[in-house]
Amino acid sequence: MNMEVVFGLIVAFIVLDFVLERILEWLNMRAMAPVLPENLKGIYDEKEYARFQNYKRENNRLGLFSSTVSFVVMMAFLLAGGFGWWNGVVVSVVEHPVGQTLLFMLGLALASELLSLPFDGYATFHIEEKYGFNRTTVRTYCWDWVKGMLVSGIIGGILLAVVVWFYEWAGTDFWWYAWAIITLFSIFMSMFYSQLIVPLFNKQTPLEEGSLRNKIGEFARKVGFRLDNIYVIDGSRRSTKSNAYFTGLGPKKRIVLYDTLIQDLTEEEIVAVLAHEVGHYKKKHTFQFMLASFIQTGIILWLFSLLVNQPALSEALGGDRACFQLGLVAFTILYSPISMVLGLGMNGWSRRNEYQADAFAARYADGKALGSGLKKISVKSLSNLTPHPLYEWVYYSHPSLLKRLRALE
């Protein structure tokens, strides 16, 4: 494997990824009609549609600027040998390979977060605020950022340390052990995420007794779905946007409703939205996606084990020998085309599953209530109802609203 070839591929993949994203964004913005399309009448009115377009344009301009800045910084850092320079600093102050990898990746992650922080802050406190979505305060935003960095740093650091330790112990066979640990950790987090991580950011309270809980319980009994845990999360602390999700496995499964969802939707609509989430579970979509994720993780680790000891990967980033952390960064970039192809397949599969979950909700709950609930959620969040087909094919894990409504009808 030639170092120059690897470097050329790394540069080419970064450039192609940036150009492709910009083309897709441009196509998606062009797909917005200047006047309210006929098929959106009854969902958007003229005033809301104009508001949606302005919201999307502002977000698109910010996204273009932030992604361009990130691209320029990345290319400058790469061409100037920044990865090799930072690795040299790390190696000079830390002797153990585990510590070297952790410090190296921590520095890159922190730099990336600091680079994106001003853009994210502008989106939250200017764009989201302007269109009535933001409810978070500066203090909450900063505290969320600190907690998020600590949580991701601790969890990611522990997993990365274990992987590097296995590499030092087992050589290129490390991927078997790393795969097993990551799989077990993923299952653990699937079961206990709502109990361990969510409370660090949001308050969850059991849904109080009353008409809504009774209707949810009645539906669950009707479809043979044991559900003892129904919680309400205080999403309104940060945003007016609505959501609901299903989490957990086995006896740890729970339904989580945003308090904004309860405010915006009728009880029948909420039950229908939850029926959609239960449909994913009954159709075994959750298990299938988890299994596919585990298989994909194993393939990634296996491929990485084949290349990690290749000096060309590290040398392409400015290293003088094969180095785990430099090889990891180079491999991540080189793997991006494969990741994109797999992502297309996963998104297509996910969109099909969404139709199936909608059909389940229409059969066992109320299809009209699901449709009206989806309309309210989409309009409330100014969702794009007419994305460009290519943009939707690449990025959307859910079909656009109009396609879902047609399928329900």
Secondary structure, 3 states (H helix, E strand, C coil): CCHHHHHHHHHHHHHHHHHHHHHHHHHHHHCCCCCCCHHHECCECHHHHHHHHHHHHHHHHHHHHHHHHHHHHHHHHHHCCHHHHHHHHHHHHCCCHHHHHHHHHHHHHHHHHHHHHHHHHHHHHHHHHHCCCECCCHHHHHHHHHHHHHHHHHHHHHHHHHHHHHHHHHHHHHHHHHHHHHHHHHHHHHHHHHHHCHHHCCCEEECCCCHHHHHHHHHHHHCCCCCCCEEEECHHHCECCCCEEEECCHHHCEEEEEHHHHHHCCHHHHHHHHHHHHHHHHCCHHHHHHHHHHHHHHHHHHHHHHHCCCHHHHHHCCCCCCCHHHHHHHHHHHCHHHHHHHHHHHHHHHHHHHHHHHHHHHHHCCHHHHHHHHHHHHHHCCCCCCCCHHHHHHHCCCCCHHHHHHHHC
